[in-house]
Amino acid sequence: MDLYHKDVVSIMDFSKDDIEGILDMAEEMVPYAKGEKIKRTLDGKILGNLFFEPSTRTKLSFESAAHRLGCNVIDVSEMSMTSMAKGETLADTIKIVDAYCDVTVLRHPFEGAAKLAAKFSDHPVINAGDGAGSHPTQTLLDLFTMRQSKGSLDNLNITLVGDLKYGRTVQSLAQALTKFGMNITLVAPESLQMPKDIIDHLEENGCHPTTKVFLEDAIADADVLYVTRIQKERFPDPTEYQKVAGTYRIDNALLENAKDDLIVMHPLPRVNEIAPEVDETKHAKYFEQAANGVPVRMALLNALLGGEL
Ligand code: NCD
């Protein structure tokens, strides 16, 4: 695996070997991510964290990952606080940040923003979510969490539920799952089904997803239930959101029909898709999943910036 100076725009930028290499390295990073051991492999480097959409986990875990490796962070969280408010283009802003940093992490409301940023940067750019597009580093931590719980990623039954149309995490994840021969079941309201280009990609890669409307029909065989929030902010018409809000809710009654070792995942934030009572069950993995953002992003930053292990 040689990821030195690579851009991370889409999960498809990685081979299966690259992904497994990052997950192996992330495993080694766990005690350092928890502060039990100290590692300063990126001492003196600078990460630019540009978040032009709300974020808790992604922004803070990149920041934490950088600090744990001795890498400094400079950041902007509001477009209105940059010269873009004066009319500067994203391309110009990115060129400037690139001159000040060794790596840029970008979250932006427009699909394609990270690809554009990569074009205008000499240093690596990491896509931390571009509109309804992709969220490749979330996929890495999702796969890490599954592998940690299940021992292996091969041939699992995974049910993806919720907003498959606008959910960038679930689209990036679906693309990655084809590399591991997983059996995918898609559960979404009619208006929020997985986009055709992603379905075509799955089919071309030998993965033939099953589509279901009722979650009750998709629970019994699942090894992993991956739940997503309905992406209210991406609906052009708020009345369309109202029609589908609250369609699915995971609670203990539903989980009675699940396999004993089913894991429930969610990229978070949740609104009301998972009842708090589920948090207390052995199925709940979403808080561990969020914590895994730190070792996984440490592994990625270390690989992109050439830190010596
Ligand atoms: C997700 C995102 O921003 O796409 N959150 C995250 O990064 N953990 C999911 C969401 O907002 O629903």
Boltz pocket constraint, residues with backbone or C-beta under 6 A from the ligand:
constraints:
  - pocket:
      binder: B
      contacts: [[A, 54], [A, 57], [A, 58], [A, 128], [A, 129], [A, 135], [A, 138], [A, 168], [A, 169], [A, 228], [A, 229], [A, 267], [A, 268], [A, 269]]
      max_distance: 6.0
